[in-house]
Amino acid sequence: MTQRIRFLCLIAVPAVLAASLLMGSPAPAADDSKVKGATQQVETGAKKIGQGEVGKGVEETAKGVGKTVEEGAKYTGEKFKEAGKAAEPPAKSSWRHVKEGASSFGHSVKNFFTKLFSG
């Protein structure tokens, strides 16, 4: 029984906390319903353990932890994709600024040498 409680404290509780942190961030486009469902499975398993159904509770909690990690990783990947798309226009704009600056510098160098050798 002590090992099962240790399992719950070391595995299930951090997984629930991680999932709750993922769900706490604003996500207008990414779907976090699967993460919430997996987290709910962990909670249900933990309740079964508390009610004396240790075998079923540990099994359901372990499955829930696995699903929470899997779905949390997928959700995080979606969020990274969205963040990358949101950052894309400024990155292109910055590149344009660098390109224009380099072009301007090139014209300045050309004008300098033209004036130097024409006079």
URJO-V783936 format. One record per backbone hydrogen bond with DSSP energy under -1.0 kcal/mol. NH is the residue of the N-H (numbers start at 1). CO is the residue of the C=O. Records with the same first field share a line. If there is no record, write none. Layout:
NH=CO / CO
//
This chain:
5=1
6=2
7=3
8=4
9=5
10=6
11=7
13=8
15=11
16=12
17=13
18=14
19=15
20=16
21=17
22=18
23=19
24=20
36=32
37=33
38=34
39=35
40=36
41=37
42=38
43=39
44=40
45=41
46=42
47=43
48=44
49=45
50=46
51=47
52=49
53=48
54=52
57=53
58=54
59=55
60=56
61=57
62=58
63=59
64=60
65=61
66=62
67=63
68=64
69=65
70=66
71=67
72=68
73=69
74=70
75=71
76=72
77=73
78=74
79=75
80=76
81=77
82=78
83=79
84=80
85=81
86=82
87=83
91=87
92=88
93=89
94=90
95=91
96=92
97=93
98=94
99=95
100=96
101=97
102=98
103=99
104=100
105=101
106=102
107=103
108=104
109=105
110=106
111=107
112=108
113=109
114=110
115=111
116=112
117=113
118=114
//
